[in-house]
Amino acid sequence: MLYSAKTDRAKRGKQFQEEVFNFMVESKLNVKSTWDYYKNKNLEYTNVDLAKIEQKEGDILLFDNNE
């Protein structure tokens, strides 16, 4: 089955991801959206490239504050 952002499951997953991300930001953790981080790193990445990276790396990247 192909992924569709329009399904209820996808919408609930995206909402949960945003809640976790916001909680981490409010907790002063150094986090970035995987999609945004890699898109800014290489403007030539396509949506398919970014989706593959996100599938491998996860939705949220957590960085060491010392880096």
TORMI-764259 format. One record per residue (C-alpha): residue number from 1; residue in one letter; x, y, z. Coordinates in Angstrom, 1 decimal. Example, Ala and Ser with C-alpha at 12.3 -4.5 7.8 and 13.67 -1.06 7.14 Angstrom:
<rs>
{r 1, a, {12.3, -4.5, 7.8}}
{r 2, s, {13.7, -1.1, 7.1}}
</rs>
This chain:
<rs>
{r 1, m, {0.0, 0.0, 0.0}}
{r 2, l, {1.3, 3.4, -0.9}}
{r 3, y, {1.5, 6.2, 1.6}}
{r 4, s, {-1.1, 8.9, 1.5}}
{r 5, a, {-1.0, 12.0, 3.7}}
{r 6, k, {-4.8, 12.2, 3.4}}
{r 7, t, {-5.6, 9.1, 5.5}}
{r 8, d, {-6.8, 9.4, 9.1}}
{r 9, r, {-3.9, 7.3, 10.2}}
{r 10, a, {-1.4, 9.6, 8.5}}
{r 11, k, {-3.1, 12.7, 9.9}}
{r 12, r, {-3.0, 11.3, 13.4}}
{r 13, g, {0.7, 10.3, 13.0}}
{r 14, k, {1.6, 13.8, 11.8}}
{r 15, q, {-0.2, 15.4, 14.7}}
{r 16, f, {1.6, 13.1, 17.2}}
{r 17, q, {4.9, 13.9, 15.5}}
{r 18, e, {4.3, 17.6, 15.9}}
{r 19, e, {3.3, 17.2, 19.5}}
{r 20, v, {6.5, 15.3, 20.3}}
{r 21, f, {8.6, 17.8, 18.4}}
{r 22, n, {7.0, 20.8, 20.2}}
{r 23, f, {7.5, 19.1, 23.6}}
{r 24, m, {11.2, 18.5, 22.8}}
{r 25, v, {11.6, 22.1, 21.7}}
{r 26, e, {9.9, 23.4, 24.9}}
{r 27, s, {12.2, 21.1, 26.9}}
{r 28, k, {15.2, 23.0, 25.4}}
{r 29, l, {16.4, 20.0, 23.4}}
{r 30, n, {18.3, 20.7, 20.1}}
{r 31, v, {16.0, 19.1, 17.6}}
{r 32, k, {15.2, 19.6, 14.0}}
{r 33, s, {12.7, 18.2, 11.5}}
{r 34, t, {14.6, 15.6, 9.4}}
{r 35, w, {12.8, 16.8, 6.3}}
{r 36, d, {13.7, 20.5, 6.9}}
{r 37, y, {17.3, 19.8, 8.0}}
{r 38, y, {18.2, 17.8, 4.9}}
{r 39, k, {16.2, 20.1, 2.6}}
{r 40, n, {18.2, 23.1, 3.8}}
{r 41, k, {21.4, 21.1, 3.6}}
{r 42, n, {20.9, 20.2, -0.1}}
{r 43, l, {18.3, 22.1, -2.1}}
{r 44, e, {18.5, 19.6, -4.9}}
{r 45, y, {16.9, 16.8, -2.8}}
{r 46, t, {13.5, 15.8, -4.2}}
{r 47, n, {10.5, 14.9, -2.1}}
{r 48, v, {11.3, 11.2, -2.8}}
{r 49, d, {14.9, 11.7, -1.6}}
{r 50, l, {13.7, 13.4, 1.6}}
{r 51, a, {11.1, 10.7, 2.2}}
{r 52, k, {13.7, 8.0, 1.9}}
{r 53, i, {16.0, 9.9, 4.3}}
{r 54, e, {13.2, 10.4, 6.8}}
{r 55, q, {12.3, 6.7, 6.6}}
{r 56, k, {15.9, 5.8, 7.5}}
{r 57, e, {16.7, 8.6, 10.0}}
{r 58, g, {13.3, 9.1, 11.6}}
{r 59, d, {11.1, 12.2, 11.7}}
{r 60, i, {13.0, 14.2, 14.3}}
{r 61, l, {16.7, 14.6, 14.6}}
{r 62, l, {18.2, 15.2, 18.1}}
{r 63, f, {21.6, 16.9, 18.2}}
{r 64, d, {24.1, 17.1, 21.0}}
{r 65, n, {24.2, 20.7, 22.2}}
{r 66, n, {28.0, 20.6, 22.2}}
{r 67, e, {28.1, 20.3, 18.4}}
</rs>
